[in-house]
Amino acid sequence: MTGVHPQDPGVDAPRMPMSPSGRTPQWVVDEATGTAAPATPPLPRRRRRGRWAIPLVVAGVAAGLAFSEPPAWQWTPGAPAAAPVPPAATSSATPTDRPTPAGARTPLGRPPLPPPAGGAYAYASLQEDGVTPVTYDPCQEIHYVLRPDAAPPGTEGLVHDAVARITELTGLAFVFDGYTDEPLTGDRPPFQPERYGDQWAPVLIGWQVEAENPALAGNVVGEAGSTAVSLGDGPRVYVTGTVSLDAVQAPDILAEPDGAATLRSVILHELAHLVGLSHVDDDRELMFPEARRGVADFADGDRTGLAVLGQGPCVPEL
């Protein structure tokens, strides 16, 4: 299938203008995910995150690696929903629920032209029109930090290389801010001024074991998702996200022939979920939910979708 898949009914819960703490901010937070699902009745207030599962094959991985669909994660807001506050009705005081607006109106980069052959691609979340994807703001830098705890040797370079590849194919400007001791959690606040200053919390990439993150149980080797916010009736825009990678299974993957390329493809897949791609049914694409030995990098459909995700709207008020 070529083009955009239908929106995942489990992705976009009714937008809740409540922060995790129960306060009513003047922007609306919802959680983006990384996969599309078959057409089924929508589940209330549910979200999905991209997740890959690799069955370990100690004697070699040439037979292929299976990747699971991400499960639904329940989201319970802290209080009943309230109508979002239009920008015109906000106080002149400095807001405490978001950083000072950057005011940027010029994209920092441009993606390359998509391949003429096209291919299958899908978006993790759509705007109210049901067609336009939710994206990061191309006029603002996307800062990211690494949580070094439990990181297997030799993996940091793979992460930076994968981020550079995403930058190349989207035109989005990723900036490495160093290391953090912030834990990877499912309810991470998007604005943490006490830790990161007057900016959206940077994308957090780290390695975990099953005891820290039960979602990595069994064959699951990673998950990724981004948080979207909106101001008044403005478009939703991703402002931060997380990527969690399995610290136990990674060394086994690296020990196999072409293990570094395999693990890099896992990281690429998760980063594509982070910026807004979902799974597709075409096994020639990297976003297919089962790995293929000959698909270690993004294919035509992946690259087409990534190019679109790099051309979202600038939202200077956020």
C-alpha positions in Angstrom: 0.0 0.0 0.0 1.3 3.4 -0.9 0.7 6.6 1.0 -0.8 7.4 4.3 -2.6 4.7 6.3 -5.8 5.5 8.2 -5.3 7.1 11.5 -4.8 4.6 14.4 -8.0 4.8 16.5 -5.9 4.1 19.6 -3.6 7.0 19.0 -5.6 10.1 19.5 -7.5 10.1 22.7 -9.8 13.1 23.2 -7.5 16.0 23.9 -7.3 16.6 27.6 -6.4 20.2 28.7 -5.1 18.9 32.0 -1.5 18.4 33.0 -0.5 15.1 34.8 -0.6 17.1 38.0 -4.2 18.0 37.5 -3.6 21.7 36.8 -5.4 23.3 33.8 -2.6 24.6 31.6 -3.2 26.9 28.6 -2.0 24.2 26.3 -3.3 20.7 25.7 -1.1 17.7 26.2 -1.6 14.4 24.6 0.7 11.5 23.9 1.8 10.4 20.4 2.7 6.9 19.5 4.4 4.8 17.0 2.0 2.5 15.3 -1.2 2.1 13.3 -3.7 -0.6 14.1 -6.5 -2.4 12.1 -9.8 -0.5 12.0 -11.4 -1.3 15.3 -13.8 0.7 17.6 -11.8 3.5 19.3 -10.8 2.8 22.9 -11.4 5.7 25.3 -8.3 7.7 26.4 -5.8 5.2 25.2 -2.4 5.8 23.6 0.1 3.7 21.8 3.9 3.9 21.5 6.1 2.4 18.9 7.6 -0.9 20.0 9.8 -3.5 18.4 10.3 -7.0 19.7 13.2 -9.2 18.7 13.2 -12.9 19.5 16.8 -13.6 20.4 18.4 -16.3 18.3 21.7 -17.2 20.0 22.9 -19.3 17.1 22.4 -16.5 14.6 19.8 -14.0 13.4 20.0 -14.6 9.7 16.5 -16.1 9.7 15.0 -12.7 10.5 13.8 -10.8 13.6 10.1 -10.4 14.5 8.8 -7.0 15.7 5.6 -6.8 17.6 2.9 -4.2 17.4 2.9 -1.8 20.4 0.2 -2.4 23.0 -2.2 0.2 24.2 -1.2 2.1 27.3 -4.0 3.4 29.5 -3.9 7.1 30.3 -5.9 8.5 33.2 -5.9 12.3 33.3 -5.6 13.9 36.7 -9.0 15.7 36.6 -12.1 16.1 34.3 -11.5 17.8 31.0 -11.9 21.5 30.7 -12.0 23.7 27.6 -8.6 25.0 26.4 -7.9 28.6 27.1 -7.6 30.7 23.9 -4.3 32.6 23.6 -6.2 35.9 23.7 -7.6 35.1 27.2 -4.4 34.2 28.8 -2.7 36.2 31.5 0.1 38.6 30.7 2.1 36.9 33.5 4.9 34.5 32.5 3.3 31.0 32.2 4.6 28.3 34.5 3.4 25.3 32.5 5.5 25.9 29.4 8.8 27.6 28.4 9.0 31.2 27.1 7.9 31.1 23.4 10.8 30.8 21.0 9.0 32.9 18.4 10.9 31.2 15.5 9.3 31.4 12.1 11.9 30.1 9.7 12.7 26.4 9.3 16.2 25.4 10.4 16.6 22.9 7.6 14.9 21.2 4.7 14.5 17.5 4.0 15.7 16.1 0.7 13.2 15.5 -2.0 11.4 12.2 -1.4 12.2 9.2 -3.8 10.1 9.4 -7.0 9.0 5.8 -6.6 7.2 6.6 -3.4 6.3 3.7 -1.1 4.3 2.8 2.0 4.3 5.1 5.1 2.0 5.9 7.9 1.7 8.6 10.6 1.5 8.1 14.3 -1.0 10.9 14.9 -3.0 13.3 12.8 -4.3 16.8 13.3 -8.0 17.6 13.6 -8.4 17.4 9.8 -7.7 13.7 9.8 -5.0 14.1 7.1 -2.2 16.3 8.3 0.4 14.6 10.5 1.4 15.9 13.9 5.1 16.9 13.7 7.9 18.6 15.5 8.3 22.3 14.9 10.9 22.6 12.1 11.7 26.1 13.2 13.0 25.0 16.6 15.9 22.8 17.6 15.1 19.4 19.1 17.4 18.9 22.0 18.2 15.4 23.2 20.0 13.9 26.1 21.3 10.4 26.9 20.8 8.5 30.1 24.1 6.5 30.3 22.9 4.1 33.0 23.1 0.5 31.7 24.2 1.6 28.2 26.0 -1.4 26.5 29.5 -0.6 25.4 29.7 0.7 21.8 26.1 1.8 21.6 26.4 5.6 22.1 27.9 6.0 18.6 25.1 4.1 17.1 22.6 6.4 18.8 24.3 9.6 17.5 24.6 8.1 14.0 20.9 7.2 14.0 20.0 10.7 15.1 22.1 12.2 12.3 20.3 10.0 9.8 16.9 11.2 11.0 18.2 14.8 10.8 19.3 14.2 7.2 16.0 12.8 6.1 13.7 15.2 7.9 15.7 18.5 8.0 14.8 18.7 11.7 17.7 20.1 13.8 18.7 17.8 16.6 21.1 19.1 19.2 22.9 16.9 21.7 22.7 18.4 25.2 24.9 15.8 27.0 23.9 13.3 29.7 21.2 13.2 32.4 20.3 11.1 35.4 16.6 11.6 34.7 14.7 8.3 34.9 12.8 7.0 31.9 9.1 7.0 32.9 5.8 6.8 31.1 4.4 9.9 32.6 7.4 12.2 32.0 6.5 15.9 32.3 7.3 17.8 29.0 8.4 20.9 30.9 11.0 20.5 33.7 12.5 24.0 34.3 14.2 22.8 37.6 16.2 20.3 35.6 16.6 21.7 32.1 15.8 25.4 32.3 13.5 27.5 30.3 12.9 25.0 27.4 10.9 22.0 26.7 12.5 19.0 28.3 14.9 17.4 25.8 14.1 14.1 24.1 15.3 11.4 26.5 17.1 8.4 25.1 18.3 5.6 27.4 18.7 1.9 28.1 16.7 0.0 30.6 16.2 -3.5 32.0 12.9 -5.2 32.5 13.0 -4.5 36.2 12.9 -0.7 35.4 10.5 -0.9 32.5 8.2 -4.0 32.5 7.2 -3.0 28.9 10.6 -4.5 27.9 9.7 -7.9 29.1 10.2 -10.9 26.8 11.3 -10.1 23.3 10.6 -6.3 23.3 13.8 -4.3 22.7 12.5 -0.8 22.5 9.7 1.7 22.6 9.4 5.4 21.6 6.9 8.2 21.6 6.5 11.9 21.6 4.3 14.3 23.5 2.2 16.8 21.6 0.9 20.2 22.8 -1.4 22.8 21.4 -2.3 26.3 22.3 -5.9 27.3 22.0 -7.1 26.2 18.6 -3.6 26.0 17.1 -2.1 22.9 15.7 -0.7 20.2 17.8 3.1 20.0 17.8 5.5 17.5 19.3 7.8 19.1 21.9 9.6 16.2 23.5 9.7 12.4 23.7 11.4 9.3 25.0 13.2 6.4 23.5 13.8 3.3 25.7 16.1 0.5 24.5 16.7 -2.9 26.1 20.1 -3.0 27.8 20.0 -6.8 28.2 19.3 -7.9 24.6 21.5 -5.3 22.9 24.8 -7.1 23.6 23.4 -10.3 22.2 22.4 -8.5 19.0 25.8 -6.8 18.8 27.5 -10.2 19.1 25.9 -11.5 16.0 27.2 -11.0 12.4 26.2 -7.5 11.3 25.0 -6.9 14.8 25.9 -3.2 14.8 23.8 -2.7 11.6 20.9 -4.6 13.1 20.9 -2.6 16.4 21.3 0.6 14.4 18.2 -0.3 12.4 16.3 -0.8 15.7 17.3 2.6 16.9 16.4 4.2 13.5 13.0 2.5 13.7 12.4 3.9 17.2 13.6 7.4 16.3 11.2 7.3 13.3 8.4 6.6 15.7 9.6 9.5 17.8 9.3 12.0 15.0 5.9 10.6 13.9 6.0 7.5 11.7 4.0 4.4 12.3 4.2 0.8 11.2 3.4 -0.2 7.6 2.5 -3.5 6.0 5.2 -3.4 3.3 8.1 -5.6 4.3 10.5 -3.6 2.1 10.2 -0.6 4.5 12.1 -0.2 7.8 8.8 0.6 9.5 7.5 -2.9 8.8 7.0 -4.6 12.2 9.3 -7.5 11.4 13.0 -7.0 10.6 14.4 -8.0 7.3 18.1 -8.8 6.8 18.2 -6.7 3.7 16.5 -3.7 5.2 19.0 -2.0 7.5 18.1 1.6 6.6 15.0 3.6 5.5 13.5 2.6 2.2 11.5 4.8 -0.2 8.2 4.9 1.7 10.0 5.6 5.0 11.9 8.4 3.5 8.8 9.9 1.9 7.0 9.9 5.2 10.1 11.4 7.0 10.3 14.2 4.5 6.7 15.2 5.1 7.3 15.1 8.9 10.1 17.5 8.5 7.8 20.1 6.9 5.3 20.7 9.6 4.1 24.1 10.7 6.2 26.6 12.7 4.4 27.4 15.9 6.2 30.5 17.3 3.9 30.9 20.3 5.2 27.6 21.6 
